[in-house]
Amino acid sequence: MKIENINTLGELKKSGYKSRGIKEELRANLIEKIKKNEPTFPGIHGYEDSVIPEMERAILSRHNINLLGLRGQAKTRLARLMVNLLDEYMPVIQGSEINDDPLNPISRYATELVKEKGDETPISWVHREERFFEKLATPDVTVADLIGDVDPIKAANLKLSYADDRVIHFGMIPRANRSIFVINELPDLQARIQVALFNILQEGDIQIRGFKLRLPLDLQFVFTANPEDYTNRGSIVTPLKDRIGSQILTHYPDSIKIAKTITAQEAKLDKRQSELVHVPELAKDLLEQISFEARESEFIDEKSGISARLSITAYENLLSTAERRSLKSGDDKTLLRFGDFLGVVPSITGKVELVYEGEEEGAASVALQLIGDSVKTLFPQYFPKIEKLQKPDETTPYDDLVEWFFEQSGFELPDDLSDAEYKEKLDSVEPLNELIKKYQPEISEKDSYFLKEFLLWALVEYKKLSKHRFATGVQFKDLYGSYISDL
């Protein structure tokens, strides 16, 4: 069907066009995608066996949907991707405020126009991207905003009485007729406003200022809500929940691999940054592990959740830290260093809700502890595990390295070292080189330097070495020498 050749109601009828409700439209297009084995929600990772099948079932059932989950779980993204399940173009009566279907007009304007012009009624075409409406529920949202109100200015201009339904100014919901309407953070909507949605959800009609006006609206509602909101700011009134066909629970990625895929997709990186900084896989794993550790941390409120945005912004900050260093040192290319992870602290502190104990520790201290916990979690994947309790005479693979630090007065890694100086500095620790050769013989030279620094930080976390942060870098010492110097 060539829409450029169809400009009137008569031409639309001749084309064989058949109108259908939006829920039928979504259902039919979803069926086609499933039959062709095409992705229904492209760009959504980790939901293939959980949320996406439930979304598909809800659409096949023609349900309105409530997406319930903590922040940063792609609830709004899922709702927006439903647009891809709509027909590319939809005909409407030209000039209609509420997207009247040319074959089934419901507004007074549209019905009178069709009555007057018949098959010559002009129509226009609306692209599916224009059929998505979104409203963030805030306490100041009114019934007039969502549903509509009497417009005194329109009444005065048209010289109409307030008893005439032509003085109505339609709100967002009627204007979204035959479209997807999303209300984000539904519990934030005042209870009396939620009540106003009852009829629309159940009967598909609205009432404005007492007008006996029945508009059988055709809408696909999608609501999003955070379970924390039920106790913190508000709640979804029970009769409204009862009218929502499907409630779907979202979740965070359940593996590092999925989390890395999401971060790589969503991080906004300059092309220069990607080419300039070499990032080992271990560094990417470590970055994602921070979010996993935060979700288990005793210092962080688990009800608040740890958004996927933490990893995304942390990755952006991580590469920016390396980029800034390379600009100052004059390096054309640079290796990511473990010390660059100190640059992700601002991305962590702003995205975690601390409990009382966390507040006592301080946000920056908790962030550094999360990095340390991530190191301890990943360490056994690369090197022999360090046991907490060991016999005094028991030897470990790390004894020579600890002995090396005991013999040195201190080993400093300044932040602003050039790549050549950084490599030379780490290569000077011979026991460190031996450990890498023994336990990670296949590792590339580029990745080996990050792994060396990772090993030093791990030994600090396991209380084999001590670490002191000074203004422009980090100093590593043996544990006892550090203790004596503090006396």
Secondary structure, 3 states (H helix, E strand, C coil): CCHHHCCEHHHHHHCCCCCCCHHHHHHHHHHHHHHCCCCCCCCCCCCCCCHHHHHHHHHHCCCCEEEECCCCCCHHHHHHHHHHHCCCEEEEECCCCCCCECCECCCHHHHHHHHHHHHHCEEEEEEHHHHEEEEECCCCCCHHHHCEEECHHHHHHHCCCCCCHHHEEECHHHHCCCEEEEEECHHHCCHHHHHHCHHHHHCCCCCCCCCCCCCCCCEEEEEEECCCHHHHCCCCCHHHHHHCCEEEECCCCCCHHHHHHHHHHHCCCCHHHHHHEECCHHHHHHHHHHHHHHHHCCCECCCCCCCHHHHHHHHHHHHHHHHHHHHHHCCCCEECCHHHHHHHHHHHHCCCCECHHHHHHCHHHHHHHHHHHHHHHHHHHCCCCCCCCCCCCCCCCCHHHHHHHHHCCCEEEECCCCHHHHHHHHHCCHHHHHHHHHHCCCCCHHHHHHHHHHHHHHHHHCCCEEEEEECCEEEEEEHHHHHHHHC
